[in-house]
Amino acid sequence: MDNRTFAGLLAATPSAALSIIELTAELTRPDGSFDLDAAAARQKDVEMACAQAQDYASATGRLLEAMRCKLLRRR
């Protein structure tokens, strides 16, 4: 694996500005519980935020595995 591969992995990693964080804050009641009714009313937003978070997790996972692989070869 060369640096161009790492550059490609980095370029494929989405922004860390995940909407699930803001959305979860909006759907959390003052007592700290999650407002399921409000979440259900915003089902499309919830699904999109979850998909975005999953994409981010997958992309960062690929980057992590590439780094581990590279480091293990150095040993």
C-alpha positions in Angstrom: 0.0 0.0 0.0 1.4 3.4 -0.9 0.6 7.0 0.0 -1.7 7.4 -3.0 -3.9 4.7 -1.5 -3.9 6.5 1.8 -4.7 9.7 0.1 -7.6 7.9 -1.7 -8.9 6.5 1.6 -8.7 10.0 3.2 -10.5 11.6 0.3 -13.2 8.9 0.5 -13.8 9.6 4.2 -16.8 11.9 4.7 -16.7 15.0 6.8 -16.8 14.5 10.6 -19.7 16.9 10.8 -22.2 14.2 11.5 -25.9 15.3 11.6 -26.7 12.4 14.0 -25.1 14.4 16.9 -27.2 17.5 16.4 -30.3 15.5 15.7 -29.9 13.4 18.8 -29.5 16.6 20.8 -32.7 17.9 19.3 -34.6 14.7 20.1 -33.4 14.5 23.7 -35.8 15.8 26.3 -34.6 18.1 29.2 -34.7 15.1 31.5 -32.2 13.3 29.3 -34.6 10.7 27.8 -35.0 10.3 24.1 -38.3 11.6 22.6 -39.5 8.6 20.5 -42.6 10.4 19.3 -40.5 13.3 18.0 -38.0 10.9 16.4 -40.9 9.0 14.7 -42.2 12.3 13.3 -38.7 12.9 11.9 -38.2 9.4 10.6 -36.6 10.5 7.3 -34.1 12.8 9.1 -33.3 10.0 11.5 -32.7 7.5 8.7 -30.5 9.9 6.8 -28.5 10.7 9.9 -28.0 7.0 10.6 -26.9 6.3 7.1 -24.4 9.2 7.2 -23.0 7.9 10.5 -22.7 4.4 9.1 -20.9 5.7 6.0 -18.5 7.6 8.2 -17.9 4.6 10.4 -17.2 2.4 7.4 -14.8 4.8 5.8 -12.9 5.4 8.9 -12.8 1.7 9.6 -11.2 1.1 6.2 -8.6 3.8 6.9 -7.9 2.3 10.3 -7.4 -1.2 8.8 -5.1 0.2 6.2 -3.0 2.0 8.8 -2.8 -1.2 10.9 -1.8 -3.3 8.0 1.0 -0.8 7.1 2.2 -0.7 10.6 2.2 -4.5 11.0 4.4 -4.8 7.9 7.0 -2.5 9.5 7.6 -4.9 12.5 
